[in-house]
């Protein structure tokens, strides 16, 4: 990482010398445009590329930055440099306010989010043009003095946009290599699972949105002085979002430097065609290149190159010894409840999936949760893990009331789960899937410790040889064990296993049964949802049976399975028939 920082700063220092080299003014003007688009593409990518929240509203935040500088500089006679912090702050606050509302609505994702942000662009433009901010004729900045930091005004503008581009590049790099970046990539792949694994998705999206908007505002503030005349028609249009999308996709949206490469390539290409009086052909060429990249290089130019050169992460090169897990006593079943639910209910548009369930999970036990299909077992797991909000009732974990708490708080409190149908993060390797949970779950480890923790659980589940594979390259057995490794990496106190044996062969089931025994020996308490009865009988200390969302029986497995109501629930006839 230090090498990357040094290279970026060294390149920036070299480029900063251009105004004093006596080169034609063309070079400064051209590089200004390259760095201008670089800021916009990189800032857009922090939200849209990393988290997958595709925004067509980047022009709105760029335009708000332009108008902030134009109003403060031209109408209130502020020095130009004093306007730039506000050119960043105003759009960042606007983005925070918008995100605070939009990100709370789960249905506003994908194309709905894209359309909403596009609409915001035209709403902001309408407000500005019909108020004293603009009033219609636009704002001239010919009275605003260009800071005298270079031999000429053009050189000063070049230096300012260069500095802003270097800062934006470093922010994008820092975000990608931080806990925030890992959380955003998890949101990109599966936001609901990311939240359940401990990622505070709402807070992370707000932070990414604010950073994206603020950096775009800085680009707008500098560009207002560059163009000297700001109007809504030229500022708030579809050109900015479409161009930054093209640049980011071309360079690679999952790599911090990808949009910068895309910005340089497309700006250079468009200039070459425009200089040759073939502007329309240039746009067509850009579109053709984009189609080729999407079809044959979906990870972008930089992503494809880095993927070919990427070296597998080897356990031997990780610094420091693999830490042992915190000492745990062998599992001892006690009467003390670790999890207690009271009157737990969940309804889906009139369908009562859980109906006033009262249940205790005792410290150290394996509790089997049984019932016919549609009885509410998976819904119970989803509610307890925070995947679904409860409709009524109370949830207490280790004496702490978690009723209504977001899923990431459930995870950080010590609850982990697997999914009946495995849901790994598809763009992360097996190792990254597991280490990510070690960072965000109950363990809350730093990056290096999380990686070492991930290796430990991959060895525990026998997946160490597949550490550098992507989830799509695993078979079902391995994907199920990846779910287990991911849950265990959080160092949870309660593990919720949702039909981990479904789809496995008899031999794989035997292996999984032994693995679950070893999990309990680590000191974990387990809720075990399963239809494979030999596994239930072999593993559980107690079982609970649900039917139509109601708890109908609980106790020792041999006793409960002879209960007449349980037999009727499974077979659809009285026990004496």
C-alpha positions in Angstrom: 0.0 0.0 0.0 2.9 2.4 0.8 4.2 1.7 -2.7 0.9 2.7 -4.3 0.8 5.9 -2.3 4.3 6.8 -3.2 3.7 6.2 -6.9 0.5 8.3 -7.0 2.2 11.2 -5.1 5.3 10.9 -7.3 3.3 11.0 -10.5 1.3 14.0 -9.2 4.5 15.8 -8.3 5.9 15.2 -11.8 2.7 16.4 -13.5 2.7 19.5 -11.3 5.9 20.6 -12.9 4.3 21.0 -16.4 3.4 24.8 -16.0 7.1 25.6 -15.5 8.3 23.6 -18.5 7.3 26.1 -21.1 5.1 23.7 -23.0 2.3 25.0 -25.3 -0.9 25.8 -23.4 -2.7 23.0 -25.3 -1.1 20.4 -22.9 -2.5 22.1 -19.8 -6.0 22.4 -21.3 -6.1 18.8 -22.5 -4.8 17.5 -19.1 -7.3 19.7 -17.3 -10.1 17.9 -19.1 -8.5 14.5 -18.3 -8.3 15.2 -14.6 -11.7 16.8 -14.5 -13.4 13.7 -15.9 -11.1 11.6 -13.7 -12.5 13.2 -10.6 -16.1 12.7 -11.7 -15.6 9.1 -12.7 -13.7 8.2 -9.6 -16.2 9.9 -7.3 -19.1 8.2 -9.1 -17.5 4.9 -8.7 -17.1 5.2 -4.9 -20.9 4.7 -4.6 -22.1 3.2 -7.8 -19.1 0.9 -8.7 -18.3 -0.3 -5.2 -21.8 -0.7 -3.8 -23.7 -1.3 -7.0 -26.2 1.6 -6.4 -26.1 2.8 -10.0 -26.6 6.6 -10.0 -27.7 8.8 -13.0 -27.7 11.8 -10.7 -24.0 12.6 -10.6 -24.6 15.6 -12.8 -26.9 17.1 -10.0 -24.1 17.0 -7.4 -21.5 18.3 -9.9 -24.0 21.1 -10.8 -24.7 22.0 -7.1 -20.9 22.4 -6.7 -20.7 24.6 -9.7 -23.5 26.8 -8.6 -22.2 27.0 -5.0 -18.9 28.4 -6.2 -20.6 30.7 -8.8 -23.0 32.2 -6.3 -20.4 32.6 -3.5 -17.8 34.0 -5.9 -19.8 36.1 -8.3 -22.6 37.3 -6.1 -21.0 37.5 -2.6 -17.4 38.3 -3.8 -15.8 35.4 -1.9 -12.2 34.4 -2.8 -12.3 31.4 -5.1 -10.4 29.0 -2.9 -12.8 29.9 0.0 -15.7 28.6 -2.1 -14.3 25.1 -2.7 -15.0 23.7 0.8 -18.6 24.7 0.4 -18.7 23.4 -3.1 -17.9 20.0 -1.5 -20.0 20.4 1.6 -23.3 21.5 0.0 -23.7 18.6 -2.4 -22.4 16.2 0.3 -25.1 17.4 2.7 -27.7 17.2 -0.1 -26.6 13.6 -0.8 -26.8 12.7 2.9 -30.4 14.1 3.1 -31.4 12.2 -0.1 -29.7 9.0 1.0 -31.2 9.2 4.5 -34.7 8.9 2.9 -33.9 6.7 -0.1 -31.7 4.1 1.6 -34.4 3.4 4.2 -36.7 2.1 1.4 -35.5 -1.4 0.5 -37.4 -1.5 -2.7 -35.5 1.5 -4.1 -32.6 -0.4 -5.5 -31.2 -1.1 -9.0 -33.1 0.6 -11.8 -35.4 2.4 -9.4 -32.5 4.1 -7.7 -31.0 5.0 -11.0 -34.3 6.6 -12.2 -34.8 8.4 -8.9 -31.3 10.0 -9.1 -31.9 11.0 -12.7 -35.1 12.7 -11.7 -33.3 14.6 -8.9 -31.0 16.2 -11.5 -34.0 17.8 -13.3 -35.7 18.7 -10.0 -32.6 20.6 -8.8 -32.2 22.3 -12.2 -35.8 23.5 -12.1 -35.5 24.9 -8.6 -32.2 26.7 -9.4 -33.5 28.3 -12.6 -36.7 29.5 -11.0 -35.2 31.0 -7.9 -32.7 33.9 -7.3 -29.9 31.4 -7.3 -29.9 31.7 -11.1 -33.2 33.3 -12.2 -32.7 32.3 -15.8 -29.8 34.2 -17.4 -27.0 32.2 -15.7 -24.1 33.5 -13.6 -20.9 35.0 -15.0 -17.6 34.5 -13.1 -15.5 37.0 -15.0 -15.0 39.1 -11.8 -13.8 36.1 -9.8 -10.0 36.1 -9.5 -8.1 33.0 -10.4 -5.6 32.2 -7.5 -2.1 33.2 -8.4 -0.4 29.8 -7.7 1.1 29.3 -11.1 2.6 31.4 -14.0 -0.8 31.9 -15.7 -4.5 31.6 -14.9 -4.7 28.5 -17.1 -1.8 26.9 -15.2 -3.5 27.7 -11.9 -6.7 25.9 -13.0 -4.6 23.0 -14.2 -2.8 22.7 -10.8 -6.1 22.9 -8.8 -7.8 20.2 -10.9 -4.6 18.1 -10.7 -4.5 18.3 -6.9 -8.2 17.5 -6.7 -7.7 14.5 -9.0 -4.8 13.2 -6.9 -6.9 13.6 -3.7 -9.9 11.8 -5.3 -7.6 9.0 -6.5 -6.2 8.5 -3.0 -9.7 8.6 -1.5 -10.9 5.9 -3.9 -7.8 3.8 -3.2 -8.2 4.2 0.6 -11.9 3.3 0.5 -11.3 0.2 -1.6 -8.6 -1.1 0.8 -10.5 -0.2 4.0 -13.3 -1.9 6.0 -15.7 0.5 4.3 -14.7 -0.7 0.9 -15.0 -4.4 1.8 -18.5 -3.6 3.2 -19.5 -1.8 0.0 -18.4 -4.7 -2.2 -20.5 -7.0 0.0 -23.4 -4.7 -0.4 -22.8 -4.9 -4.2 -23.1 -8.7 -4.3 -25.9 -9.2 -1.8 -27.0 -6.4 0.5 -29.4 -8.4 2.7 -26.7 -11.0 3.4 -24.1 -8.3 4.1 -26.3 -6.8 6.7 -26.9 -10.2 8.4 -23.1 -10.8 8.4 -22.5 -7.6 10.3 -22.1 -4.8 7.7 -23.9 -1.6 8.8 -25.3 -1.2 5.3 -27.3 2.0 5.8 -24.4 3.9 7.4 -21.9 2.6 4.8 -24.1 3.7 1.9 -24.6 7.1 3.4 -20.9 7.6 3.9 -20.1 6.5 0.3 -22.9 8.7 -1.1 -21.6 11.7 0.8 -18.0 11.1 -0.4 -19.2 10.7 -3.9 -21.3 13.9 -3.9 -18.6 16.0 -2.2 -15.9 15.1 -4.6 -18.2 15.7 -7.6 -18.9 19.1 -6.0 -15.2 20.0 -5.9 -14.9 19.2 -9.6 -18.0 21.4 -10.2 -16.5 24.3 -8.2 -13.2 24.3 -10.2 -15.0 23.8 -13.5 -17.3 26.9 -12.8 -14.1 29.1 -12.8 -12.8 27.2 -15.9 -15.9 27.9 -18.1 -16.6 31.4 -16.5 -20.3 31.2 -17.3 -22.7 28.8 -15.5 -26.2 27.9 -16.8 -28.6 25.2 -15.9 -29.0 24.0 -19.5 -25.3 23.3 -19.8 -24.8 22.0 -16.3 -27.8 19.8 -15.4 -27.9 17.4 -18.3 -27.5 13.7 -19.0 -24.0 14.1 -20.4 -22.1 14.0 -17.1 -23.7 10.7 -15.7 -23.5 8.9 -19.1 -19.9 9.9 -19.6 -18.7 8.9 -16.1 -20.6 5.6 -16.5 -18.8 4.9 -19.8 -15.4 5.8 -18.3 -15.9 3.7 -15.1 -17.2 0.6 -17.0 -14.3 0.8 -19.5 -11.7 1.1 -16.8 -13.3 -1.3 -14.3 -15.7 -0.5 -11.6 -14.3 -2.9 -8.9 -10.8 -1.3 -9.0 -9.9 2.0 -7.5 -7.9 3.1 -10.5 -10.2 1.7 -13.2 -12.3 4.9 -13.7 -9.1 7.0 -14.0 -7.9 4.8 -16.9 -11.3 5.0 -18.5 -11.4 8.8 -18.1 -8.0 9.2 -19.7 -8.8 6.8 -22.6 -12.2 8.3 -23.5 -11.1 11.9 -23.1 -8.1 11.2 -25.4 -10.2 9.3 -27.9 -12.9 12.0 -28.1 -10.3 14.8 -28.5 -8.5 12.9 -31.3 -11.7 12.6 -33.3 -12.9 16.1 -32.5 -9.5 17.6 -33.6 -9.9 15.7 -36.9 -13.4 17.1 -37.3 -15.0 13.7 -36.7 -16.8 14.3 -33.4 -19.7 12.1 -34.3 -17.4 9.3 -35.3 -15.6 9.7 -32.0 -18.8 9.1 -30.0 -19.7 6.1 -32.2 -16.2 4.7 -31.5 -16.6 5.2 -27.8 -19.9 3.4 -27.9 -18.4 0.5 -30.0 -15.5 0.1 -27.6 -17.9 0.0 -24.6 -20.0 -2.8 -26.3 -16.8 -4.8 -26.8 -15.7 -4.3 -23.2 -19.1 -5.3 -21.8 -19.2 -8.5 -24.0 -15.6 -9.6 -23.7 -14.1 -7.7 -20.7 -16.9 -7.3 -18.2 -14.5 -6.4 -15.4 -13.1 -3.6 -17.5 -9.6 -3.1 -18.9 -7.8 -2.7 -15.5 -9.9 -5.5 -13.9 -9.0 -7.9 -16.7 -5.3 -7.1 -16.6 -5.1 -7.4 -12.8 -7.1 -10.6 -12.8 -4.5 -12.2 -15.1 -1.6 -11.0 -12.9 -3.3 -11.7 -9.6 -1.3 -14.0 -7.4 -3.1 -16.5 -5.1 -3.0 -15.6 -1.4 -0.8 -18.1 0.3 -1.1 -18.8 3.9 2.6 -18.9 4.4 3.2 -15.3 3.5 0.7 -13.9 6.0 2.6 -12.0 8.8 2.3 -13.3 12.3 1.2 -16.6 13.7 -2.3 -17.9 13.3 -4.0 -16.8 16.6 -5.9 -19.4 18.5 -9.5 -18.7 19.2 -10.5 -17.4 22.6 -10.4 -20.2 25.2 -13.7 -21.9 25.4 -14.9 -24.5 27.8 -16.3 -27.7 26.3 -19.9 -27.4 25.5 -22.1 -28.0 28.6 -25.8 -27.7 28.3 -27.2 -25.5 31.1 -30.7 -24.4 32.0 -29.6 -20.7 31.4 -31.3 -19.4 28.3 -28.9 -17.8 25.7 -31.8 -16.9 23.4 -35.4 -16.3 24.5 -38.3 -15.2 22.2 -41.6 -14.3 23.6 -44.8 -14.0 21.5 -42.7 -13.9 18.3 -44.9 -13.3 15.3 -44.2 -12.6 11.6 -46.8 -11.9 8.9 -46.4 -11.5 5.2 -49.3 -9.6 3.7 -51.8 -11.5 5.8 -50.0 -14.8 5.8 -49.1 -15.6 9.4 -45.7 -17.3 9.1 -45.0 -17.2 12.9 -47.8 -17.0 15.5 -46.9 -16.0 19.0 -44.0 -18.4 19.4 -42.4 -18.7 22.9 -39.1 -20.5 22.9 -35.8 -20.7 24.8 -32.5 -21.8 23.5 -30.2 -23.0 26.3 -26.6 -22.2 26.6 -24.4 -25.0 25.0 -27.2 -27.1 23.5 -28.1 -28.2 20.0 -31.7 -27.4 19.6 -33.5 -29.1 16.6 -36.2 -27.0 15.0 -38.5 -29.2 13.0 -41.8 -29.1 11.1 -43.3 -29.8 7.7 -42.6 -27.5 4.8 -44.2 -24.1 5.3 -44.3 -24.5 9.1 -42.2 -21.3 9.8 -38.7 -22.8 10.5 -36.7 -20.7 8.0 -38.9 -17.7 8.9 -37.8 -18.2 12.6 -34.1 -18.2 11.5 -34.7 -15.1 9.3 -36.4 -13.2 12.1 -33.8 -14.2 14.8 -30.9 -13.2 12.6 -32.5 -9.9 11.6 -33.0 -10.8 8.0 -36.7 -10.1 8.4 -38.1 -7.6 11.0 -40.5 -9.2 13.5 -44.2 -8.2 13.4 -44.7 -8.6 17.1 -43.1 -10.1 20.2 -39.8 -9.8 22.0 -36.3 -11.2 21.3 -33.7 -11.4 24.1 -30.2 -12.6 23.5 -27.9 -13.2 26.5 -29.9 -10.8 28.6 -29.8 -8.1 25.9 -33.1 -7.0 24.3 -32.6 -7.0 20.5 -36.3 -6.5 19.6 -36.3 -4.4 16.4 -32.5 -4.2 16.2 -31.0 -4.1 12.7 -29.4 -7.3 11.5 -25.9 -6.1 11.8 -26.4 -5.5 15.5 -27.7 -9.1 15.8 -24.4 -10.3 14.2 -22.2 -8.1 16.3 -24.0 -9.4 19.4 -22.9 -12.9 18.6 -25.6 -14.5 16.3 -24.5 -16.1 13.1 -26.3 -18.1 10.5 -26.1 -20.1 7.3 -28.6 -20.0 4.4 -30.6 -23.0 3.2 -29.6 -22.0 -0.4 -26.0 -20.8 -0.1 -25.6 -17.1 -0.7 -21.9 -16.3 -0.8 -20.6 -13.0 -2.2 -20.0 -14.1 -5.8 -17.2 -11.6 -6.7 -15.2 -12.4 -3.6 -12.9 -15.4 -3.3 -13.6 -18.1 -0.7 -11.0 -16.7 1.6 -12.4 -13.1 1.2 -15.9 -14.4 1.9 -14.8 -15.8 5.2 -12.4 -13.1 6.3 -15.0 -10.4 5.6 -17.3 -12.0 8.2 -14.4 -12.1 10.7 -14.1 -8.3 10.3 -17.7 -7.4 10.6 -19.2 -10.1 12.9 -18.9 -10.7 16.6 -15.1 -11.1 16.3 -14.6 -7.6 14.7 -11.0 -8.3 13.8 -8.6 -6.1 11.7 -7.8 -7.1 8.2 -4.7 -9.2 8.9 -6.2 -11.0 11.9 -9.4 -11.6 9.9 -7.4 -13.3 7.1 -5.6 -15.5 9.6 -9.0 -16.4 11.2 -10.4 -17.2 7.8 -7.6 -19.6 7.1 -8.2 -21.4 10.4 -11.9 -22.0 9.6 -11.2 -23.0 6.0 -8.9 -25.7 7.4 -11.6 -26.6 9.9 -14.1 -27.2 7.1 -11.6 -28.7 4.6 -11.8 -25.8 2.1 -8.2 -24.5 2.4 -7.3 -25.8 -1.0 -10.2 -23.7 -2.5 -9.3 -20.5 -0.7 -8.6 -18.6 -3.9 -11.5 -19.9 -5.9 -14.7 -18.0 -6.6 -17.9 -19.4 -5.1 -19.3 -20.3 -8.6 -16.3 -22.7 -8.9 -17.4 -24.7 -5.9 -19.8 -27.7 -5.8 -22.9 -27.7 -3.6 -21.1 -29.6 -0.8 -18.2 -27.1 -0.8 -20.7 -24.1 -0.9 -22.5 -25.5 2.1 -19.3 -25.8 4.0 -18.3 -22.3 3.0 -21.6 -21.2 4.7 -20.4 -22.9 7.8 -16.9 -21.5 7.7 -18.3 -18.0 7.1 -20.6 -18.3 10.1 -17.9 -19.6 12.4 -15.4 -16.9 11.4 -17.6 -14.4 13.3 -16.8 -16.3 16.5 -20.5 -16.4 17.3 -22.2 -17.6 20.5 -25.3 -18.8 18.7 -25.1 -20.5 15.3 -28.4 -20.9 13.3 -28.0 -23.7 10.8 -30.8 -23.7 8.1 -30.9 -27.1 6.4 -27.2 -27.3 5.8 -27.6 -31.0 4.9 -30.1 -30.6 2.1 -28.8 -31.7 -1.3 -25.8 -33.6 0.1 -25.0 -37.3 -0.5 -25.1 -39.8 2.4 -21.3 -39.6 2.7 -21.3 -35.8 2.7 -24.1 -35.9 5.3 -21.9 -38.1 7.6 -19.0 -35.6 7.1 -21.3 -32.7 8.0 -22.7 -34.4 11.1 -19.2 -34.8 12.4 -18.4 -31.2 11.6 -21.4 -29.9 13.5 -20.3 -32.0 16.5 -16.9 -30.3 16.3 -18.6 -26.9 16.1 -20.5 -27.6 19.3 -17.2 -28.8 20.9 -15.9 -25.3 20.2 -18.4 -24.0 22.7 -21.1 -22.7 20.3 -24.8 -23.1 20.9 -26.7 -24.3 17.8 -30.2 -24.1 16.4 -30.5 -26.9 13.8 -33.2 -26.7 11.2 -33.2 -30.0 9.3 -35.3 -32.7 7.6 -32.7 -35.4 7.7 -34.0 -37.3 10.8 -30.9 -39.4 11.4 -28.9 -36.2 11.7 -31.5 -34.7 14.0 -31.5 -37.8 16.3 -27.7 -38.0 16.3 -27.1 -34.3 17.1 -29.8 -32.6 19.0 -30.3 -32.4 22.8 -33.9 -31.2 22.4 -36.2 -30.6 19.5 -39.0 -28.0 18.9 -41.7 -28.6 16.3 -43.6 -25.8 14.5 -46.7 -26.2 12.4 -48.4 -23.3 10.6 -46.3 -20.9 12.5 -47.3 -22.3 15.9 -45.1 -24.2 18.4 -46.9 -27.5 18.9 -44.3 -29.6 20.8 -40.9 -29.5 22.5 -38.7 -31.9 24.5 -36.5 -34.9 23.9 -36.5 -36.1 20.3 -37.8 -39.7 21.0 -40.7 -38.3 23.0 -41.7 -35.5 20.7 -41.7 -37.6 17.5 -44.3 -39.8 19.1 -46.6 -36.9 20.0 -50.0 -37.2 18.2 -50.1 -33.6 17.1 -46.6 -33.9 15.6 -47.5 -37.1 13.8 -50.6 -35.4 12.4 -48.6 -32.4 11.3 -46.3 -34.6 9.3 -48.6 -37.3 8.0 -51.9 -35.4 7.9 -53.8 -38.0 9.9 -54.3 -38.8 13.6 -51.7 -41.0 15.3 -54.2 -43.8 16.0 -55.3 -44.1 12.3 
